[in-house]
Amino acid sequence: MYFLFDIAYILLLEFLPEEYQVLLVEHYSLVEKDVDDLAHSMAASMKQQTKVILAKHGVDLAFKISQMNKNSNDIADLAFKMS
């Protein structure tokens, strides 16, 4: 999508007077900077949210593994007592 916009933008610039070209270049630079800032902000937010998700599910996984180990130990103890 940006590629097509860039082509149209370049073509438009060629036909405009210089003062309009300067104005459009400044506008495009500001838009590009804001979009880059937004992308960085979203990436940082996503990274933080990912840490929270991993921690939440990590606790659940640790609990389930602990339960499995306990059940495994209980079975081993029972087998030892039966022998």
C-alpha positions as CSV (number, residue, x, y, z in Angstrom):
1,M,0.0,0.0,0.0
2,Y,2.8,2.4,0.9
3,F,4.5,1.6,-2.3
4,L,1.6,2.8,-4.4
5,F,1.2,5.9,-2.3
6,D,4.9,6.6,-2.8
7,I,4.6,6.4,-6.5
8,A,1.6,8.7,-6.6
9,Y,3.4,11.1,-4.2
10,I,6.4,11.3,-6.4
11,L,4.3,11.8,-9.6
12,L,2.3,14.5,-7.8
13,L,5.4,16.3,-6.7
14,E,6.7,16.6,-10.2
15,F,3.8,18.6,-11.4
16,L,3.5,21.0,-8.5
17,P,5.2,24.4,-8.0
18,E,8.2,24.3,-5.6
19,E,6.5,25.9,-2.6
20,Y,3.8,23.1,-2.8
21,Q,6.5,20.5,-3.1
22,V,8.2,21.8,0.1
23,L,4.9,21.8,1.9
24,L,4.1,18.2,0.9
25,V,7.6,16.9,1.7
26,E,7.3,18.4,5.2
27,H,3.8,16.9,5.6
28,Y,5.0,13.5,4.5
29,S,8.0,13.6,6.8
30,L,5.7,14.5,9.8
31,V,3.3,11.7,8.9
32,E,6.1,9.2,8.5
33,K,7.7,10.2,11.8
34,D,4.3,9.8,13.6
35,V,3.7,6.4,12.1
36,D,7.2,5.3,13.1
37,D,6.6,6.6,16.7
38,L,3.3,4.7,16.8
39,A,4.9,1.5,15.5
40,H,7.6,1.7,18.2
41,S,5.0,2.5,20.9
42,M,2.9,-0.5,19.8
43,A,6.0,-2.8,19.8
44,A,7.0,-1.7,23.3
45,S,3.4,-2.2,24.5
46,M,3.2,-5.6,22.8
47,K,6.5,-6.6,24.4
48,Q,5.3,-5.7,27.8
49,Q,1.9,-7.5,27.3
50,T,3.8,-10.6,26.1
51,K,5.8,-10.7,29.3
52,V,2.6,-10.5,31.4
53,I,1.0,-13.3,29.3
54,L,4.1,-15.5,29.6
55,A,4.3,-15.0,33.3
56,K,0.6,-15.8,33.8
57,H,0.8,-19.0,31.8
58,G,4.2,-19.8,33.3
59,V,2.6,-19.9,36.8
60,D,-0.1,-22.2,35.5
61,L,2.4,-24.5,33.8
62,A,4.6,-24.7,36.9
63,F,1.5,-25.6,39.0
64,K,0.5,-28.4,36.5
65,I,4.0,-29.8,36.4
66,S,4.2,-29.7,40.2
67,Q,0.9,-31.7,40.4
68,M,2.2,-34.2,37.8
69,N,5.4,-34.7,39.8
70,K,3.4,-35.1,43.0
71,N,1.2,-37.7,41.3
72,S,4.2,-39.5,39.9
73,N,5.9,-39.5,43.4
74,D,2.7,-40.8,45.0
75,I,2.5,-43.7,42.4
76,A,6.2,-44.5,43.0
77,D,5.7,-44.6,46.8
78,L,2.7,-46.9,46.4
79,A,4.6,-49.2,44.1
80,F,7.5,-49.3,46.6
81,K,5.1,-50.1,49.4
82,M,3.5,-52.9,47.4
83,S,6.8,-54.6,46.6
